[in-house]
Amino acid sequence: MARTLWCGMATGDPNQLADGYFGAMSVAVGLGVGGALGGEGRLGLDDLEGEGSLQRRRVAFSVGSRGEELASQSLLDAVTRKGRQIFQDSETQRLLDYFKANASSDGPSISLRLDPRKIEVLEEFLHGTQARLGIMDRMTVAEYERHVKGFMIRHQRLLGISDADVEWLIKSREMYQ
């Protein structure tokens, strides 16, 4: 039985798409279950480099420089209380380095850098909500990336997002036009 992995990743290099990095905005990577999940039910760097256990999956990338406001511990705690598991260990850092990403989500799990930005945490949390609601099954990668970023921009005050971080979201959303 295979498990679908949807990853929204915030990368630090906006030229990755132009260079054809991972096939524009999506890449076929994959994982099976059990040993291919690194024993913790999540994707690890070794899962990407191994043979035999990989199945096709899409991984979405949000490109652009990082946001300004750091995520507070209270935000991370709130995300955890909502049922998400946050990973920031050395294997997570290796995985994010491999993808040149700042954050990633597979629905219930969120992988973050050691210095996560507020908008990275919010975006990955919302990607998990999209996956749970089946939105990702009905949209292309570009559509669900624009959907989340548009939601965050429209609800800037509700989410407590700074003007500078909204500018980042607008630029990032434009990369998916």
LINBELHU-V888500 format. One line per field, one symbol per residue. ss: DSSP state (~ for helix, > for strand, _ for the rest). phi: phi as a letter, one per 30 degrees, with the letter a starting at -180 (. if undefined). psi: psi as a letter, one per 40 degrees, with the letter a starting at -180 (. if undefined). A space follows every 50 residues. Layout:
# LINBELHU-V888500
ss->???
phi->???
psi->???
This chain:
# LINBELHU-V888500
ss->______>>>>>___~~~~__________>____~~~~_______~~~~~_ ______>_>>>>_______>__~~~~~~~~~___>>>__~~~~~~~~~~_ >_>>>___>>>>____>~~~~~~~~~~~~~~~~_~~~~__~~~~~~~~~~ ~~~~_~~~~___~~~~~~~~~~~~___
phi->.ccdccccbcccbddedddidhiicbbcbaacbiedciicibdbedddcd cicdbdbcbcbcckdddcddddddddddddddjccccbdddddddddedh ccaabcjdcbcbddcdcedddddddddddedddidddcbdeeddddeddd edddcededicdddddeddddddddcd
psi->hihhhhhhhhieheedddeehffbeiihiiiaibdeeeeefihiddddei idehihihhihhiiiiidhihidddddddddeeihhhfadddddddddef idiiifcehhhiidgiidddddddddddddddeedddeiidddddddddd ddddfdddefhiddddddddddddee.
